[in-house]
Amino acid sequence: MEKNVKKMKKITLYFLGFFIVHISAANANKQNSPIDNPNKQKYFLLDLDAKSNLEYKLAHVELNASKLYEVDKKIELFNLLTKNGNLILFSVLPGKISDNIWKEIDPASLKDKIMDWDQLKAFRIEATRAYGSSCKGLYEHVKRNDINLVKKENGKYFRSSSCITEFFSVENKPRMFTSQNDIASINIYSPAVALKDFDSRYKELYNEPSPNYHDLPNVLKFPMNKPLLFLSGTSTIDGRKAYHFWGFMDWGISDSPNYRRGIDRFIFIPELGIVGGSFDFFFDNLLDKSRKKENYLNENVMQPIKINGKEVS
């Protein structure tokens, strides 16, 4: 019995040491890393006047918040899908003061502040590594609001009012366990789990609501809980098979918007990217508690109005 106790203590100390080392390494890497300076605004130029791009496939999606959040506001999604299975999603949201999501600018005003594609790729790699070094717990590395999108369209330049940038990998590998899918991995072959079933089971096991549901500020019980992305089912959109996902995260920020939640439920079409979704944190103050819970448990999302300029029937 005494031997077993000593053995358990050794195992516990090993895992504590493992997490301390990883967290210390992640903090050390922060000192000189551009990904850990969220107050320094960065910009990426998307040239919509260019006829084609060999680096990535672009899918542009238009949404409206009227049905989901009872407010007539436009949202635009820009999917940059690479050949090696990386997806960069820019979600352009309304401004705090104006409903306009774009503002025309003089490109000279952002001279030396705009990242090109190679710089954005390098930024994504560094952000993904930092996320991995945190045992895939610090998901704010891959869900960010410090990169503004600038688009060039018809010879004019426009800067996004508010933008969330998210880095995903599209893996598509058969999985046995749902816990193998971290928050930044989209896998259409993972086991399906409905959000409502998960939340019910979570409450049974822990005798408290899931931290994924916004009631009071809360945090994940890391490392026992970690941010995950679950497949819940499929549908058909414009003749294409679409996959529905939802993220298991927390609401750890109490004094400002939880931007790091990003697009917390979404619809994914493999050849396009993310074509619909929800931003509960952004529209948090618009709905009463019962409506929020209804949207959450039923996995309600904004459906696409247009994809690449074509209306969705």
PyMOL commands that set and color helices and strands:
alter all, ss='L'
color gray80, all
select helices_A, chain A and resi 2-30+34-36+66-69+107-110+117-133+139-141+178-180+195-206+259-261+289-297
alter helices_A, ss='H'
color red, helices_A
select strands_A, chain A and resi 42-47+57-64+74-81+86-93+102-105+114-115+143-144+147-153+156-160+162-170+185-186+228-237+240-248+265-269+273-278+306-307+310-311
alter strands_A, ss='S'
color yellow, strands_A
deselect
rebuild
show_as cartoon
